[in-house]
Amino acid sequence: MKRRNFIGLGTAAGIAAGSASLLSFKEKDFSQKKEKRFQKGVSPWPICLDTATIRPASLTDKVKIAAKAGFDAIEPWDGELAEYEKNGGNLKDLGKQIKDLGLFVPSVIGLWNALPPTKELFDASLKDTRRRMRMASDIGAQHIQTIPNTVGEDFDRKWVADRYRDIIEIGLKEYNILPALVFVKFFPLKTLGQAVGIALDANHPKAMVIPDVYHMYISEGGFEGIKLMKGDAFAIFQFNDAPSTPALAQLEDKHRVYPGDGILPLTSILKDLKGTGFKGCVSLEMYNPEYWKQDLQNVAETGLRKTLEVIQKAGV
């Protein structure tokens, strides 16, 4: 895979300096193109609701809540899809219902246990990997998250990259779905830098990662790396905020709060994200049990409103 597909380091600057008239023409040309915007023009990105944000509701209720709240998209979990089928539901019909309500599915969470450390374990994992891909494909998902929960503490970077490439090929050829790699502080593959390294080493033109601002923060990988990326390296961008307490080392997923209610530099993050040229979904993802106790329609509407307020504040 070519680095330019992932990382934009501004190497064109020197060339541009010697071609001022051409650059000026291109910039003028670009400025005349009308940017597609969402949420009545407020956002340059469609806004998605991760269903974990309103976890106690059924999957069908979550779809209705997301549509009523005004989201553009919804991001369900594999366990919900399996439960829906177990109860007699047809996922292709559900996909049609989602579309009829004006939503789409940018991603499904996810491919658990898909990157184990040995060939024997990897071959054994493919049955569940294919089952999860098939469910995600049935509802019309664009991506499915490849979760590195079983890579092992001293994971072999080349092995993981090669297996991720295998998973991409299976997804594209068999299910018309594109697996993207996530990173999680609580798993061995913890940071954006580590995930990007694996995706680059996969040497596949469709390799992508899914950043989550919360895990960028609690893994202490930071946010500056966003500036080095090209937006088409991101499948979606997961969004939330982190509180000032408890201390960083004690933060868990349950501590996520509404965007703007915490301490993360969300406006600068969004400015940097816009600078990458990212065109995918910003997905509101929270696992806060205090929100689950509340009226879930209000939680969804509040989450969307606060997300848009941060976007407006960022001036993107």
Secondary structure, 3 states (H helix, E strand, C coil): CCHHHCECCCCCHHHHHCCHHHHHHHHHHHHCCCCCCECCCCECCCEEEEHHHHCCCCHHHHHHHHHHHCCCEEECEHHHHHHHHHCCCCHHHHHHHHHHCCCECCEEEEECCCCCCCHHHHHHHHHHHHHHHHHHHHCCCCEEEECCCCCCCCCCHHHHHHHHHHHHHHHHHHHCCEEEEECCCCCCCCCHHHHHHHHHHCCCCCCCEECEHHHHHHCCCCCHHHHHECHHHECCEEECECCCCCCHHHCCHHHCECCCCCCCCHHHHHHHHHHCCCCCCEEECCCCHHHHCCCHHHHHHHHHHHHHHHHHHHCC
